[in-house]
Amino acid sequence: MPSKSLPLLAIYGDLDRARDIMRAWQPLDHLSPDDAEIVVKAIAEGIARGRRHGIEMAQCHQAA
């Protein structure tokens, strides 16, 4: 699976948070380091998308 770059709103704090989340999911302990990094990036992307969605909602609310 090719590794994609993180969206612009993904920040290093997202990666740290994603690594903490992944470590908490014990069934993922068996992943190789490369696979674990793919999961971490996917979690960080989800965090960034959630942030972007929140910003968009706030902007719509302000415009209304």
mmCIF file of the N, C-alpha and C atoms, coordinates in Angstrom:
data_MODEL
# 
_entry.id   MODEL 
# 
loop_
_atom_site.group_PDB 
_atom_site.id 
_atom_site.type_symbol 
_atom_site.label_atom_id 
_atom_site.label_alt_id 
_atom_site.label_comp_id 
_atom_site.label_asym_id 
_atom_site.label_entity_id 
_atom_site.label_seq_id 
_atom_site.pdbx_PDB_ins_code 
_atom_site.Cartn_x 
_atom_site.Cartn_y 
_atom_site.Cartn_z 
_atom_site.occupancy 
_atom_site.B_iso_or_equiv 
_atom_site.pdbx_formal_charge 
_atom_site.auth_seq_id 
_atom_site.auth_comp_id 
_atom_site.auth_asym_id 
_atom_site.auth_atom_id 
_atom_site.pdbx_PDB_model_num 
ATOM 1   N N  . MET A 1 1  ? 0.851   -1.164 0.000  1.00 0.00 ? 1  MET A N  1 
ATOM 2   C CA . MET A 1 1  ? 0.000   0.000  0.000  1.00 0.00 ? 1  MET A CA 1 
ATOM 3   C C  . MET A 1 1  ? 0.904   1.236  0.000  1.00 0.00 ? 1  MET A C  1 
ATOM 4   N N  . PRO A 1 2  ? 0.738   2.120  -1.007 1.00 0.00 ? 2  PRO A N  1 
ATOM 5   C CA . PRO A 1 2  ? 1.598   3.300  -1.052 1.00 0.00 ? 2  PRO A CA 1 
ATOM 6   C C  . PRO A 1 2  ? 1.286   4.265  0.080  1.00 0.00 ? 2  PRO A C  1 
ATOM 7   N N  . SER A 1 3  ? 2.311   4.888  0.568  1.00 0.00 ? 3  SER A N  1 
ATOM 8   C CA . SER A 1 3  ? 2.156   5.853  1.657  1.00 0.00 ? 3  SER A CA 1 
ATOM 9   C C  . SER A 1 3  ? 1.836   7.219  1.067  1.00 0.00 ? 3  SER A C  1 
ATOM 10  N N  . LYS A 1 4  ? 0.745   7.828  1.532  1.00 0.00 ? 4  LYS A N  1 
ATOM 11  C CA . LYS A 1 4  ? 0.357   9.150  1.061  1.00 0.00 ? 4  LYS A CA 1 
ATOM 12  C C  . LYS A 1 4  ? 0.884   10.188 2.041  1.00 0.00 ? 4  LYS A C  1 
ATOM 13  N N  . SER A 1 5  ? 1.131   11.381 1.510  1.00 0.00 ? 5  SER A N  1 
ATOM 14  C CA . SER A 1 5  ? 1.526   12.455 2.414  1.00 0.00 ? 5  SER A CA 1 
ATOM 15  C C  . SER A 1 5  ? 0.306   12.919 3.190  1.00 0.00 ? 5  SER A C  1 
ATOM 16  N N  . LEU A 1 6  ? 0.547   13.498 4.340  1.00 0.00 ? 6  LEU A N  1 
ATOM 17  C CA . LEU A 1 6  ? -0.538  13.950 5.192  1.00 0.00 ? 6  LEU A CA 1 
ATOM 18  C C  . LEU A 1 6  ? -1.148  15.231 4.643  1.00 0.00 ? 6  LEU A C  1 
ATOM 19  N N  . PRO A 1 7  ? -2.434  15.448 4.897  1.00 0.00 ? 7  PRO A N  1 
ATOM 20  C CA . PRO A 1 7  ? -3.040  16.696 4.457  1.00 0.00 ? 7  PRO A CA 1 
ATOM 21  C C  . PRO A 1 7  ? -2.383  17.897 5.126  1.00 0.00 ? 7  PRO A C  1 
ATOM 22  N N  . LEU A 1 8  ? -2.569  19.056 4.532  1.00 0.00 ? 8  LEU A N  1 
ATOM 23  C CA . LEU A 1 8  ? -1.898  20.254 5.038  1.00 0.00 ? 8  LEU A CA 1 
ATOM 24  C C  . LEU A 1 8  ? -2.214  20.539 6.494  1.00 0.00 ? 8  LEU A C  1 
ATOM 25  N N  . LEU A 1 9  ? -3.423  20.213 6.947  1.00 0.00 ? 9  LEU A N  1 
ATOM 26  C CA . LEU A 1 9  ? -3.784  20.533 8.322  1.00 0.00 ? 9  LEU A CA 1 
ATOM 27  C C  . LEU A 1 9  ? -3.277  19.496 9.324  1.00 0.00 ? 9  LEU A C  1 
ATOM 28  N N  . ALA A 1 10 ? -2.703  18.410 8.830  1.00 0.00 ? 10 ALA A N  1 
ATOM 29  C CA . ALA A 1 10 ? -2.125  17.432 9.753  1.00 0.00 ? 10 ALA A CA 1 
ATOM 30  C C  . ALA A 1 10 ? -0.823  18.011 10.291 1.00 0.00 ? 10 ALA A C  1 
ATOM 31  N N  . ILE A 1 11 ? -0.693  18.015 11.582 1.00 0.00 ? 11 ILE A N  1 
ATOM 32  C CA . ILE A 1 11 ? 0.495   18.585 12.198 1.00 0.00 ? 11 ILE A CA 1 
ATOM 33  C C  . ILE A 1 11 ? 1.192   17.503 13.010 1.00 0.00 ? 11 ILE A C  1 
ATOM 34  N N  . TYR A 1 12 ? 2.404   17.808 13.440 1.00 0.00 ? 12 TYR A N  1 
ATOM 35  C CA . TYR A 1 12 ? 3.178   16.805 14.164 1.00 0.00 ? 12 TYR A CA 1 
ATOM 36  C C  . TYR A 1 12 ? 2.467   16.336 15.425 1.00 0.00 ? 12 TYR A C  1 
ATOM 37  N N  . GLY A 1 13 ? 1.717   17.196 16.067 1.00 0.00 ? 13 GLY A N  1 
ATOM 38  C CA . GLY A 1 13 ? 0.951   16.787 17.234 1.00 0.00 ? 13 GLY A CA 1 
ATOM 39  C C  . GLY A 1 13 ? -0.050  15.700 16.890 1.00 0.00 ? 13 GLY A C  1 
ATOM 40  N N  . ASP A 1 14 ? -0.588  15.754 15.657 1.00 0.00 ? 14 ASP A N  1 
ATOM 41  C CA . ASP A 1 14 ? -1.515  14.718 15.212 1.00 0.00 ? 14 ASP A CA 1 
ATOM 42  C C  . ASP A 1 14 ? -0.808  13.368 15.131 1.00 0.00 ? 14 ASP A C  1 
ATOM 43  N N  . LEU A 1 15 ? 0.421   13.369 14.634 1.00 0.00 ? 15 LEU A N  1 
ATOM 44  C CA . LEU A 1 15 ? 1.167   12.114 14.543 1.00 0.00 ? 15 LEU A CA 1 
ATOM 45  C C  . LEU A 1 15 ? 1.461   11.549 15.928 1.00 0.00 ? 15 LEU A C  1 
ATOM 46  N N  . ASP A 1 16 ? 1.833   12.405 16.864 1.00 0.00 ? 16 ASP A N  1 
ATOM 47  C CA . ASP A 1 16 ? 2.085   11.948 18.236 1.00 0.00 ? 16 ASP A CA 1 
ATOM 48  C C  . ASP A 1 16 ? 0.816   11.371 18.848 1.00 0.00 ? 16 ASP A C  1 
ATOM 49  N N  . ARG A 1 17 ? -0.280  12.083 18.649 1.00 0.00 ? 17 ARG A N  1 
ATOM 50  C CA . ARG A 1 17 ? -1.564  11.616 19.182 1.00 0.00 ? 17 ARG A CA 1 
ATOM 51  C C  . ARG A 1 17 ? -1.972  10.295 18.537 1.00 0.00 ? 17 ARG A C  1 
ATOM 52  N N  . ALA A 1 18 ? -1.747  10.193 17.233 1.00 0.00 ? 18 ALA A N  1 
ATOM 53  C CA . ALA A 1 18 ? -2.086  8.965  16.513 1.00 0.00 ? 18 ALA A CA 1 
ATOM 54  C C  . ALA A 1 18 ? -1.244  7.788  17.016 1.00 0.00 ? 18 ALA A C  1 
ATOM 55  N N  . ARG A 1 19 ? 0.033   8.032  17.291 1.00 0.00 ? 19 ARG A N  1 
ATOM 56  C CA . ARG A 1 19 ? 0.885   6.950  17.827 1.00 0.00 ? 19 ARG A CA 1 
ATOM 57  C C  . ARG A 1 19 ? 0.387   6.496  19.206 1.00 0.00 ? 19 ARG A C  1 
ATOM 58  N N  . ASP A 1 20 ? -0.049  7.452  20.018 1.00 0.00 ? 20 ASP A N  1 
ATOM 59  C CA . ASP A 1 20 ? -0.611  7.094  21.330 1.00 0.00 ? 20 ASP A CA 1 
ATOM 60  C C  . ASP A 1 20 ? -1.865  6.251  21.165 1.00 0.00 ? 20 ASP A C  1 
ATOM 61  N N  . ILE A 1 21 ? -2.722  6.638  20.231 1.00 0.00 ? 21 ILE A N  1 
ATOM 62  C CA . ILE A 1 21 ? -3.956  5.878  19.979 1.00 0.00 ? 21 ILE A CA 1 
ATOM 63  C C  . ILE A 1 21 ? -3.610  4.477  19.510 1.00 0.00 ? 21 ILE A C  1 
ATOM 64  N N  . MET A 1 22 ? -2.666  4.369  18.575 1.00 0.00 ? 22 MET A N  1 
ATOM 65  C CA . MET A 1 22 ? -2.316  3.052  18.056 1.00 0.00 ? 22 MET A CA 1 
ATOM 66  C C  . MET A 1 22 ? -1.725  2.154  19.137 1.00 0.00 ? 22 MET A C  1 
ATOM 67  N N  . ARG A 1 23 ? -0.899  2.720  20.000 1.00 0.00 ? 23 ARG A N  1 
ATOM 68  C CA . ARG A 1 23 ? -0.317  1.908  21.086 1.00 0.00 ? 23 ARG A CA 1 
ATOM 69  C C  . ARG A 1 23 ? -1.405  1.392  22.031 1.00 0.00 ? 23 ARG A C  1 
ATOM 70  N N  . ALA A 1 24 ? -2.498  2.125  22.143 1.00 0.00 ? 24 ALA A N  1 
ATOM 71  C CA . ALA A 1 24 ? -3.589  1.712  23.023 1.00 0.00 ? 24 ALA A CA 1 
ATOM 72  C C  . ALA A 1 24 ? -4.392  0.547  22.428 1.00 0.00 ? 24 ALA A C  1 
ATOM 73  N N  . TRP A 1 25 ? -4.287  0.337  21.122 1.00 0.00 ? 25 TRP A N  1 
ATOM 74  C CA . TRP A 1 25 ? -5.023  -0.746 20.470 1.00 0.00 ? 25 TRP A CA 1 
ATOM 75  C C  . TRP A 1 25 ? -4.152  -1.991 20.442 1.00 0.00 ? 25 TRP A C  1 
ATOM 76  N N  . GLN A 1 26 ? -4.243  -2.802 21.461 1.00 0.00 ? 26 GLN A N  1 
ATOM 77  C CA . GLN A 1 26 ? -3.373  -3.968 21.600 1.00 0.00 ? 26 GLN A CA 1 
ATOM 78  C C  . GLN A 1 26 ? -3.446  -4.957 20.427 1.00 0.00 ? 26 GLN A C  1 
ATOM 79  N N  . PRO A 1 27 ? -4.601  -5.124 19.761 1.00 0.00 ? 27 PRO A N  1 
ATOM 80  C CA . PRO A 1 27 ? -4.595  -6.051 18.619 1.00 0.00 ? 27 PRO A CA 1 
ATOM 81  C C  . PRO A 1 27 ? -3.642  -5.632 17.499 1.00 0.00 ? 27 PRO A C  1 
ATOM 82  N N  . LEU A 1 28 ? -3.211  -4.373 17.495 1.00 0.00 ? 28 LEU A N  1 
ATOM 83  C CA . LEU A 1 28 ? -2.305  -3.909 16.448 1.00 0.00 ? 28 LEU A CA 1 
ATOM 84  C C  . LEU A 1 28 ? -0.836  -4.096 16.814 1.00 0.00 ? 28 LEU A C  1 
ATOM 85  N N  . ASP A 1 29 ? -0.571  -4.666 17.965 1.00 0.00 ? 29 ASP A N  1 
ATOM 86  C CA . ASP A 1 29 ? 0.807   -4.873 18.410 1.00 0.00 ? 29 ASP A CA 1 
ATOM 87  C C  . ASP A 1 29 ? 1.610   -5.770 17.471 1.00 0.00 ? 29 ASP A C  1 
ATOM 88  N N  . HIS A 1 30 ? 0.938   -6.622 16.720 1.00 0.00 ? 30 HIS A N  1 
ATOM 89  C CA . HIS A 1 30 ? 1.634   -7.575 15.863 1.00 0.00 ? 30 HIS A CA 1 
ATOM 90  C C  . HIS A 1 30 ? 2.074   -6.976 14.526 1.00 0.00 ? 30 HIS A C  1 
ATOM 91  N N  . LEU A 1 31 ? 1.737   -5.727 14.253 1.00 0.00 ? 31 LEU A N  1 
ATOM 92  C CA . LEU A 1 31 ? 2.093   -5.105 12.980 1.00 0.00 ? 31 LEU A CA 1 
ATOM 93  C C  . LEU A 1 31 ? 3.593   -4.840 12.887 1.00 0.00 ? 31 LEU A C  1 
ATOM 94  N N  . SER A 1 32 ? 4.085   -4.917 11.664 1.00 0.00 ? 32 SER A N  1 
ATOM 95  C CA . SER A 1 32 ? 5.483   -4.545 11.438 1.00 0.00 ? 32 SER A CA 1 
ATOM 96  C C  . SER A 1 32 ? 5.611   -3.029 11.619 1.00 0.00 ? 32 SER A C  1 
ATOM 97  N N  . PRO A 1 33 ? 6.815   -2.529 11.834 1.00 0.00 ? 33 PRO A N  1 
ATOM 98  C CA . PRO A 1 33 ? 6.983   -1.073 11.985 1.00 0.00 ? 33 PRO A CA 1 
ATOM 99  C C  . PRO A 1 33 ? 6.458   -0.281 10.775 1.00 0.00 ? 33 PRO A C  1 
ATOM 100 N N  . ASP A 1 34 ? 6.663   -0.809 9.569  1.00 0.00 ? 34 ASP A N  1 
ATOM 101 C CA . ASP A 1 34 ? 6.170   -0.110 8.370  1.00 0.00 ? 34 ASP A CA 1 
ATOM 102 C C  . ASP A 1 34 ? 4.645   -0.075 8.339  1.00 0.00 ? 34 ASP A C  1 
ATOM 103 N N  . ASP A 1 35 ? 4.016   -1.211 8.663  1.00 0.00 ? 35 ASP A N  1 
ATOM 104 C CA . ASP A 1 35 ? 2.552   -1.251 8.695  1.00 0.00 ? 35 ASP A CA 1 
ATOM 105 C C  . ASP A 1 35 ? 1.999   -0.368 9.812  1.00 0.00 ? 35 ASP A C  1 
ATOM 106 N N  . ALA A 1 36 ? 2.682   -0.362 10.938 1.00 0.00 ? 36 ALA A N  1 
ATOM 107 C CA . ALA A 1 36 ? 2.249   0.471  12.053 1.00 0.00 ? 36 ALA A CA 1 
ATOM 108 C C  . ALA A 1 36 ? 2.294   1.948  11.666 1.00 0.00 ? 36 ALA A C  1 
ATOM 109 N N  . GLU A 1 37 ? 3.312   2.348  10.919 1.00 0.00 ? 37 GLU A N  1 
ATOM 110 C CA . GLU A 1 37 ? 3.416   3.751  10.484 1.00 0.00 ? 37 GLU A CA 1 
ATOM 111 C C  . GLU A 1 37 ? 2.280   4.106  9.518  1.00 0.00 ? 37 GLU A C  1 
ATOM 112 N N  . ILE A 1 38 ? 1.860   3.171  8.682  1.00 0.00 ? 38 ILE A N  1 
ATOM 113 C CA . ILE A 1 38 ? 0.720   3.398  7.785  1.00 0.00 ? 38 ILE A CA 1 
ATOM 114 C C  . ILE A 1 38 ? -0.536  3.643  8.609  1.00 0.00 ? 38 ILE A C  1 
ATOM 115 N N  . VAL A 1 39 ? -0.739  2.837  9.652  1.00 0.00 ? 39 VAL A N  1 
ATOM 116 C CA . VAL A 1 39 ? -1.902  3.009  10.522 1.00 0.00 ? 39 VAL A CA 1 
ATOM 117 C C  . VAL A 1 39 ? -1.832  4.355  11.242 1.00 0.00 ? 39 VAL A C  1 
ATOM 118 N N  . VAL A 1 40 ? -0.662  4.711  11.732 1.00 0.00 ? 40 VAL A N  1 
ATOM 119 C CA . VAL A 1 40 ? -0.486  5.993  12.420 1.00 0.00 ? 40 VAL A CA 1 
ATOM 120 C C  . VAL A 1 40 ? -0.838  7.144  11.489 1.00 0.00 ? 40 VAL A C  1 
ATOM 121 N N  . LYS A 1 41 ? -0.374  7.087  10.245 1.00 0.00 ? 41 LYS A N  1 
ATOM 122 C CA . LYS A 1 41 ? -0.666  8.162  9.289  1.00 0.00 ? 41 LYS A CA 1 
ATOM 123 C C  . LYS A 1 41 ? -2.158  8.224  8.969  1.00 0.00 ? 41 LYS A C  1 
ATOM 124 N N  . ALA A 1 42 ? -2.809  7.069  8.890  1.00 0.00 ? 42 ALA A N  1 
ATOM 125 C CA . ALA A 1 42 ? -4.254  7.060  8.637  1.00 0.00 ? 42 ALA A CA 1 
ATOM 126 C C  . ALA A 1 42 ? -5.014  7.686  9.809  1.00 0.00 ? 42 ALA A C  1 
ATOM 127 N N  . ILE A 1 43 ? -4.607  7.380  11.030 1.00 0.00 ? 43 ILE A N  1 
ATOM 128 C CA . ILE A 1 43 ? -5.245  7.976  12.211 1.00 0.00 ? 43 ILE A CA 1 
ATOM 129 C C  . ILE A 1 43 ? -5.004  9.483  12.221 1.00 0.00 ? 43 ILE A C  1 
ATOM 130 N N  . ALA A 1 44 ? -3.781  9.908  11.946 1.00 0.00 ? 44 ALA A N  1 
ATOM 131 C CA . ALA A 1 44 ? -3.460  11.341 11.921 1.00 0.00 ? 44 ALA A CA 1 
ATOM 132 C C  . ALA A 1 44 ? -4.260  12.061 10.843 1.00 0.00 ? 44 ALA A C  1 
ATOM 133 N N  . GLU A 1 45 ? -4.444  11.406 9.700  1.00 0.00 ? 45 GLU A N  1 
ATOM 134 C CA . GLU A 1 45 ? -5.251  12.000 8.636  1.00 0.00 ? 45 GLU A CA 1 
ATOM 135 C C  . GLU A 1 45 ? -6.697  12.166 9.097  1.00 0.00 ? 45 GLU A C  1 
ATOM 136 N N  . GLY A 1 46 ? -7.214  11.185 9.823  1.00 0.00 ? 46 GLY A N  1 
ATOM 137 C CA . GLY A 1 46 ? -8.569  11.296 10.364 1.00 0.00 ? 46 GLY A CA 1 
ATOM 138 C C  . GLY A 1 46 ? -8.693  12.447 11.353 1.00 0.00 ? 46 GLY A C  1 
ATOM 139 N N  . ILE A 1 47 ? -7.680  12.626 12.192 1.00 0.00 ? 47 ILE A N  1 
ATOM 140 C CA . ILE A 1 47 ? -7.679  13.741 13.141 1.00 0.00 ? 47 ILE A CA 1 
ATOM 141 C C  . ILE A 1 47 ? -7.685  15.066 12.370 1.00 0.00 ? 47 ILE A C  1 
ATOM 142 N N  . ALA A 1 48 ? -6.844  15.158 11.348 1.00 0.00 ? 48 ALA A N  1 
ATOM 143 C CA . ALA A 1 48 ? -6.763  16.395 10.556 1.00 0.00 ? 48 ALA A CA 1 
ATOM 144 C C  . ALA A 1 48 ? -8.066  16.666 9.819  1.00 0.00 ? 48 ALA A C  1 
ATOM 145 N N  . ARG A 1 49 ? -8.682  15.619 9.265  1.00 0.00 ? 49 ARG A N  1 
ATOM 146 C CA . ARG A 1 49 ? -9.966  15.809 8.575  1.00 0.00 ? 49 ARG A CA 1 
ATOM 147 C C  . ARG A 1 49 ? -11.043 16.275 9.549  1.00 0.00 ? 49 ARG A C  1 
ATOM 148 N N  . GLY A 1 50 ? -11.028 15.740 10.742 1.00 0.00 ? 50 GLY A N  1 
ATOM 149 C CA . GLY A 1 50 ? -11.987 16.185 11.756 1.00 0.00 ? 50 GLY A CA 1 
ATOM 150 C C  . GLY A 1 50 ? -11.789 17.649 12.103 1.00 0.00 ? 50 GLY A C  1 
ATOM 151 N N  . ARG A 1 51 ? -10.536 18.062 12.218 1.00 0.00 ? 51 ARG A N  1 
ATOM 152 C CA . ARG A 1 51 ? -10.237 19.464 12.492 1.00 0.00 ? 51 ARG A CA 1 
ATOM 153 C C  . ARG A 1 51 ? -10.716 20.343 11.343 1.00 0.00 ? 51 ARG A C  1 
ATOM 154 N N  . ARG A 1 52 ? -10.419 19.914 10.102 1.00 0.00 ? 52 ARG A N  1 
ATOM 155 C CA . ARG A 1 52 ? -10.834 20.684 8.926  1.00 0.00 ? 52 ARG A CA 1 
ATOM 156 C C  . ARG A 1 52 ? -12.350 20.799 8.872  1.00 0.00 ? 52 ARG A C  1 
ATOM 157 N N  . HIS A 1 53 ? -13.046 19.718 9.167  1.00 0.00 ? 53 HIS A N  1 
ATOM 158 C CA . HIS A 1 53 ? -14.510 19.731 9.175  1.00 0.00 ? 53 HIS A CA 1 
ATOM 159 C C  . HIS A 1 53 ? -15.029 20.710 10.230 1.00 0.00 ? 53 HIS A C  1 
ATOM 160 N N  . GLY A 1 54 ? -14.418 20.707 11.396 1.00 0.00 ? 54 GLY A N  1 
ATOM 161 C CA . GLY A 1 54 ? -14.810 21.632 12.454 1.00 0.00 ? 54 GLY A CA 1 
ATOM 162 C C  . GLY A 1 54 ? -14.598 23.081 12.043 1.00 0.00 ? 54 GLY A C  1 
ATOM 163 N N  . ILE A 1 55 ? -13.488 23.353 11.372 1.00 0.00 ? 55 ILE A N  1 
ATOM 164 C CA . ILE A 1 55 ? -13.215 24.717 10.901 1.00 0.00 ? 55 ILE A CA 1 
ATOM 165 C C  . ILE A 1 55 ? -14.252 25.132 9.865  1.00 0.00 ? 55 ILE A C  1 
ATOM 166 N N  . GLU A 1 56 ? -14.562 24.229 8.943  1.00 0.00 ? 56 GLU A N  1 
ATOM 167 C CA . GLU A 1 56 ? -15.565 24.541 7.918  1.00 0.00 ? 56 GLU A CA 1 
ATOM 168 C C  . GLU A 1 56 ? -16.929 24.800 8.539  1.00 0.00 ? 56 GLU A C  1 
ATOM 169 N N  . MET A 1 57 ? -17.305 24.014 9.528  1.00 0.00 ? 57 MET A N  1 
ATOM 170 C CA . MET A 1 57 ? -18.589 24.228 10.193 1.00 0.00 ? 57 MET A CA 1 
ATOM 171 C C  . MET A 1 57 ? -18.612 25.573 10.910 1.00 0.00 ? 57 MET A C  1 
ATOM 172 N N  . ALA A 1 58 ? -17.512 25.932 11.561 1.00 0.00 ? 58 ALA A N  1 
ATOM 173 C CA . ALA A 1 58 ? -17.442 27.216 12.265 1.00 0.00 ? 58 ALA A CA 1 
ATOM 174 C C  . ALA A 1 58 ? -17.533 28.374 11.275 1.00 0.00 ? 58 ALA A C  1 
ATOM 175 N N  . GLN A 1 59 ? -16.894 28.228 10.123 1.00 0.00 ? 59 GLN A N  1 
ATOM 176 C CA . GLN A 1 59 ? -16.945 29.278 9.113  1.00 0.00 ? 59 GLN A CA 1 
ATOM 177 C C  . GLN A 1 59 ? -18.359 29.433 8.562  1.00 0.00 ? 59 GLN A C  1 
ATOM 178 N N  . CYS A 1 60 ? -19.059 28.334 8.349  1.00 0.00 ? 60 CYS A N  1 
ATOM 179 C CA . CYS A 1 60 ? -20.448 28.385 7.866  1.00 0.00 ? 60 CYS A CA 1 
ATOM 180 C C  . CYS A 1 60 ? -21.347 29.046 8.909  1.00 0.00 ? 60 CYS A C  1 
ATOM 181 N N  . HIS A 1 61 ? -21.106 28.727 10.171 1.00 0.00 ? 61 HIS A N  1 
ATOM 182 C CA . HIS A 1 61 ? -21.912 29.300 11.252 1.00 0.00 ? 61 HIS A CA 1 
ATOM 183 C C  . HIS A 1 61 ? -21.702 30.811 11.327 1.00 0.00 ? 61 HIS A C  1 
ATOM 184 N N  . GLN A 1 62 ? -20.458 31.249 11.160 1.00 0.00 ? 62 GLN A N  1 
ATOM 185 C CA . GLN A 1 62 ? -20.161 32.679 11.209 1.00 0.00 ? 62 GLN A CA 1 
ATOM 186 C C  . GLN A 1 62 ? -20.780 33.407 10.015 1.00 0.00 ? 62 GLN A C  1 
ATOM 187 N N  . ALA A 1 63 ? -20.827 32.751 8.853  1.00 0.00 ? 63 ALA A N  1 
ATOM 188 C CA . ALA A 1 63 ? -21.377 33.375 7.650  1.00 0.00 ? 63 ALA A CA 1 
ATOM 189 C C  . ALA A 1 63 ? -22.897 33.491 7.724  1.00 0.00 ? 63 ALA A C  1 
ATOM 190 N N  . ALA A 1 64 ? -23.528 32.632 8.499  1.00 0.00 ? 64 ALA A N  1 
ATOM 191 C CA . ALA A 1 64 ? -24.998 32.625 8.580  1.00 0.00 ? 64 ALA A CA 1 
ATOM 192 C C  . ALA A 1 64 ? -25.552 33.725 9.435  1.00 0.00 ? 64 ALA A C  1 
# 
